[in-house]
């Protein structure tokens, strides 16, 4: 079985889109991966044009709608905390807080 992330699914999506007269971006990548994985064990029995054509037709069946404005920001969700890292054993840090109080807020 091939690795789903090996890039072949995108290569299979182009001819499937051309066969169905669709833009390749309208084809579902997840559906293509699922069909590809299911088809792989049978692929060794014969790569004739009929089975490949059937594979491309199956891939091109569901369409993904055009989603304008679909942009997701690339950023970390977790923000740094306003507290220093605990770099010594917790009991020792507790004792220091008992003696001196909490440290002033860092900016």
N, C-alpha and C positions, 0 to 999 in steps of 0.2 A: 504494500500500500504506500502511495506517495504521501509526502508531507503536505498538508493542506496549504501551507504558506510558501510553497516552492515556486510560485509565479505562473504555473501552468494554467490555473483557473482563469487568469486574465487573458492568457493566450487563447483559451478555448472560448471565452466570452466574445471576442471579436468576430470570428466566423459565425457564431450563433446569432449575433446581432445582425450581421449582414444577411444571413439566411432568412431571418424573420423581418427584415426591413425595419430594424430598430437601431437606435443609438446605443452603443455598448454600455453607456452609463445608466441606461434604463433597465439593464439586466441586474438581477439580484446577485451580489457576490456570494452571499451565504448560501443561496439556493444552488449556485454553480458549484461551490465546494461540496455540498451534500450530494449532488448528482454525480460529481466526479469521483468521490469516495465510494459511492455505491456502484459505479460503473467499472472501477479499477479491477476488481477480481474477475470480471467477465472479459476484460480487454485482452487478456492473453489468449483467449480461445479463438480470436480472429478479428483483425482490425479492418474488416471490409468496409466499403463505403456506406453500405446500408446501416450498419450499427453505429458508425460515426455520425451519419446524418440523423439517426434517431436520437443520439446523445445531444446533438446541437438543437434539435427541435424541443427536447425536454428542457434544456437550459433556457431557451428563449420563451417558454410559456408564461411564467409570471413576470409582470412588469413592475418596476419601481417608479413611482411618480416623480416628476420633476419638482424638486424642492428648492425654489429660489430663496436666497438669503440664508441658506443652511451653512452657517459658519460657527465653529466652536473655538473659543479662545484657547490657546495653549499656555496654561499657567498652572502653577501648583495651587492646590486648594488649601493645603495646610499652611498656616501662617506661623512664623516664628513666635514663640511665647515670650512674654516680657520678663521671664525669670531665667537666672543662670542655670546651667546644667549641674546636676548633682554629681560631683566628681569625687566625693569621698563616701565612706560608709554612712548609711542613713542614721544610725544611732549617734555617730559622731556629729553629723550635721544638726540633729535635733538638740544635742547638748549645747552646741554653739549658739543656736537660736535662743535657747533658754537663758544663756548667759548674756548675750549681746543684743537680743531682739532680731527681728528680720532686717535684712539689709535694705538700704534705700533703693527705690525704683531706678533701674538703669534706663538711660535714654539712648 
